[in-house]
Amino acid sequence: MRPPNEVDFWRGFALVTIFINHIPGIVYEHFTYRNVSPSDSAELFVFLAGWAVYTVVERMAPPYTTLRIVLRLGARGIVIYCAQLVISMLALAMIASAAYFLNALPLLGWHNAAAVFEDPVPAHIGLVLMSHQLGYFDILPLYVVLMLSAPVIALIDRLAPRLLLPLSLALYVATLISEYNVPTWPVEGHWFLDPFAWQLVFVLGFVAGHPNGIAAMVRRHLRWIKPVAIVIVLIGAYLTFFDIRIDPFKVPSPRLFFVFDKTYLSPPRLIHFVALVITFAGSFMLIRRYLSWPTRYCCLLGRNGLNVFCVGSLLSLAGQIGRFMLGGDIVVDTAMLCIGLVVLGATAWVSEWRDRLRQLPVSQPAQ
């Protein structure tokens, strides 16, 4: 088990806020930081995923063969893909069960699920291809694509590290100009999170893990950069709190460079997120000193991110169904929050307990 560290802590923090924010209407969503930030936990989750990939590559024992990098990172992408299929099927079963037992057929249309029940053959093909995604279950498909592209990112970093960030930035800019996104099928539309744009925050996380390069330069000049970052964070908080938005019809083309758009991770949103990272960089030790138990809890979740994310996604859907049944008030919402946090912690604990069992030596039979 890894000791508590900054990456695991913030990943656990992101998982808790994603769980809360995915229960629309719950009173506690008003206390998550997206209410004072143009960016939210999705950026943080993807950024830390990129950082984790660099950590994996760095810790791989030599020789760093191309095949070994592809197999090591590609296998993780396949595991995440399987997880996406499993939680999507479970989510559909939960929606169908709620509609059946509550005699509420309109629930079958929740979260883009209608196509599965109305035209199941193409819809199930779409689920397997990830061209059909359920609402609130659309982060893992992005994660799958990013992890499957991680070997390419790692190899570019290995062969020409100075080209990695410029190439990623060029793809990001081209995506904003063209507004290209992956189409969905059989329901016409596009991915909620465009992987061609979101790859940049993934690469930024990968680069941030480097002891050298631009990350090292930022660390050396952090005392000068941080005040600027704090100002950007405060401006973003003001705009978000007072719901000040730029009219997309009153900005020059290409418009995605000026609006706060989550699907394409538009520059104002990305800049604010980077400023947020810089503002809180190095704060982990201070948080750990004064909030010891919450820090250990978040680190526990962060060390077991995939399992906790999958369970948290299903818990959020269960919370939505529960609020539909019971209505929303402070008692119901508090019970849901407490139960959810306990189950998330139990999921992480069981995951580590299982890993510890695997590491135990196998006893040899008596001769």
N, C-alpha and C positions, 0 to 999 in steps of 0.2 A: 504494500500500500504506500502510495506516495505521501510524503508529508504535506501539510497545507501549503499552497502556493497561490500566487496571484492569478494565474490563468484559470485554475480550477475554481477559485472563489468567484471570479466574475462570470464564469460559465454557469456555475450554480445559481448565481444571482439572476442571470438571464433566463434560466429555466423556470425559476419561481415566477418571474414577471410574465413570461409567456403563458404559463398556466393560468395566472389571474386574468390577463388581458384577453384570453380566449374564452372567457365566460362573460359575454356581453351583458351589461347591466348590473353586474355584481358591484356592490358598493365599494369594494376595495380596489377596483380598477381606477378609481379616482386618485389613488395614492401611489400609483406606479409612475415612473419618471417620464413616460410618454406624454403625460399631461403638461409637462413643461419642457418638452424636447421635440423638435421636428423629426428626429430619428428615434428608433426604439430598440427593443431587444433583438430584433431580427438581424440588424447590422452587427450587434455585439456578438451574437451567436456565430455568424459566418466569419467574422474577423478572428475570433478565437479558434475556430476550426482551422483557418489558415495557419495560425500560430502553432497549433498542435501538429499539423502536418510537417512544419519545419522541424519541430522537436523530434518527431519520429525519424525523419531523414537524418538528422544530426546524430541520433543515437544508434543508428544502424551500424553494426560492426563492419569494417572493411573486409573484402573489397566491395565498393559501391557499384556493382554492375548494373547495367541498364535493366536487365531482366529482373534482378532482385528488387529494384525500385518499383518497377511496373507491377510485379506480383504483390509486393507488400502493400502498396497504396491501393492498387486495383481491387485486391481482396476486401479491403475495408469498404470500398464503394459498393461491392456486391452485397456485403452484409447490410449496409444501409438500405439498399434497394429492396432486399427481402423484408426488412423491417417496415418499409413503406407499404408493401403489399399486405402484410399482416395487419397493421393498424387500420388500413383502409377497409379491409374486410370486416374487422371487428366493429369499426365505426358504422358501417352499413348495417350490420346486424343489430347494433344498438338503436339506430334510427328506425329500422323496421320493427323491432320489438316494441319500441315506444309507441309507434303509430298503431300497431296491432292491439296491444293490451290497453292502451288509453283510448282506443277508438278515435284516433285523431289522424285521419289519412293525410291532411295537409303536411304533417311532419315528414312525409316521404319526399317532399320537395326541399327539405332543408339542405343547405350547404352544397348545392349542385348535385344532390343525390338522385334527383328525379329521373335522370336518364337511365340510371341503373335499373330502376323498377319499371320504367315505361318501355325501354328498348334495351334489354339486358345484354344481348349478344355483342353489338358494337361497343357498348359501354364497358363491358368487362375486358374486351380487347384494349380499349383505351386505358383502363386502369393498369393493365400489365405494361403497356407502352409508356405509361405516365403522361399520356396526352389527355387523359381525363383525370382531374384532381378534385377532391372534395375540399370545400371551404374549411379553413383552419387546419388542413392537412397538406398544405402546399409548400411547407418549408423543406421537408425531407427530399422531394424531387429535385429541388435546387441543390441540396447538399449532395445528392447522388451524382449529379452532373459535375459538380465541383470536385468531388473526390475521384471520379473517373478521369478527370483532367489533371488531377494532382501529379501523376507521374510526368506529364509533359512539363508542368511548372517546375518540378524538382530537377528535371534534366536540363531545362533552360538555365536554371540557377546554377547547375553544376558546370555547364559548358560555357555560358556567357552571362554571368550574374548581372552585369550592368544593363543587359537588354530586357530583363524580366519585367521590371516596372514600366519602362517605356512601351513595350509591346502590349502589356495589359491596359495601359492608359489609352493607347491608340485604338484598341478594340472597343473600349468603353466610349470614347468620343465618336467613333464610327456608328456605334449602336444608338447613341443619342441623336445623331444627325439623321440617320435613316429611320429611327423609331422601329427597328426590327425586333421582333419578339417571336418566341417559339409558339406556333399555332396549337390550339387544342382540338381534339376530335374525340367523339362524334359531335359534341356540342361546340359550335363555332365560337372562337374567342382566342385568347392568348394566355400564357402562363402568368400567374399573379406576380411572380418574381422572375424577371428576365435574367437568365443565367449569363447572357453576353454582357450585361451591365454589372451584375452582382459579382462577377468574377474579380472585379477590381478590389473590392473590400476583402475578398478571400486572399488575393495576392498581397494586399497591404498587411494583412495579418501574418502571412508567410515571411514577408520582408521584415516586419517588426521583430520577429524572433532572431534575426541575424545579429551577431555581435559586431558586425562591421557594416559598411555601406551607409545608406541614408538614415537607417535607424540609429546607428552610432552617432551620426552627426546631430540628430535631434536630441539624443541623450546628452551630448556635450553642451548643447546650447539650450537646455531645457529651461533654465532660469530666465532666459529672454523670451522663449517661445510661449511658455505657460501663461504669462499675463495676456498675450494676444488671444490665446485659446479660451481663457476665462471670459474675455469680452465677447467672443463669438458665442459661447455657451449662454451667456446672459441675454444677448440679443435674441437668440433662438428661443429661450424661455419666455421672453416678453411676447414675441410673435405668436408662439403657441398658446400661451395662457389667455391672450386676448383674441385668439382665433383670427389673426391678421394674415390673409392669404393674397398672393399675387394673382390677378386675373390672367389666366392663360391666353386670353384673346387680346391682351394689351401688351404682350411682350414680343420682341422681334424673333424671327426664326433663326435657328431652330429653338423652339419654345422650351424643350426639355432642359435647356441650360439654365433656365431662370425660375422654374416652378418647383414646388416641393412635391415630387412624385416618388412614391415608394416602389412601384413596379420597375421603373428604370433607374432607381437610385440616383436621382438627379443631383447635380453638383451642390446646390444649397444644402440638401439633406446630407450628402456625403461629407461636405466640409464641416458641417456641425458635428457629425459623428467623430471625425478625426479630432476636432477640437475637444470633444468630450473625453476621448481616450487620453489626450495629452493632459487635460485638466486633472484627471484622476490617476494618472500614471504615478506609481510609487506610493499610493495611499494605502496599499494593502496592509503594511505593517502597522500603520496607525489604527486602521479599522480592527485589525486582529487584537491589538492591545486593549481596546475599549469594548469590543463586541466579540468576545472570545467564542461563546457558544454559537451565535449565528454564523460566525466565520467558519467554524468547524462543520456546521450543517451545510453551508453552501459549498464548501470544498468537497464534502462527501458526495453531494449531488453532481458536482462538476467532474469528479473522477469517473463517474458512471453515466456520462452525458447521454448516450444513445438510449439506454434502457429507461432512464428517467424521462427523457423527452417523449418516448413512445407512450409510457404510462401516463405522463402528464397530459398528453393530447387526448387520450381516452377519458381521463378524469375531467378535463374541461368540457368535453361533450356530455359526460354524465351530469356535470353541473348545469349545463344548459337544459338538459331534460328535467333535472330536478327543479329548476326554477320555473319551468313550464308547468310542472305538476303542482308545486307548492306556492308559486308566486315568489316575489322577491322582497325580502325584508332583512333587517339587520341580523335577526336570529338565524334565518336560513342561510344567509350569505356567510356569516361567521362560522356556522357549522361546516359548510362546504369548504371554506378556506382551511379550517383546522384539520378536517379529515384529509383533504388533499395534501397538505404539507406532511402529515404523518405517513400517508401512503407513499409519497415521493421519497421520504427518508427511508422507509422500510424497503422500498425497491432498491435504493442505492446500497443499503446495508446487506440485503440478500445477495446482490450482485458481487459484493466484495467477499462475503462469506463463501460463495460458490468458488470464486477465484482462489481463495485460501485453501479450500479443499483440494483443488486441482494441483496445488503446489506441494501437498503433503507426499512424502515418500511412500511408495507402494511396498507393503510388507512382503517379504519373500516367504514362500511356503517352507515349512520345516522339511529337512532332508531325512 
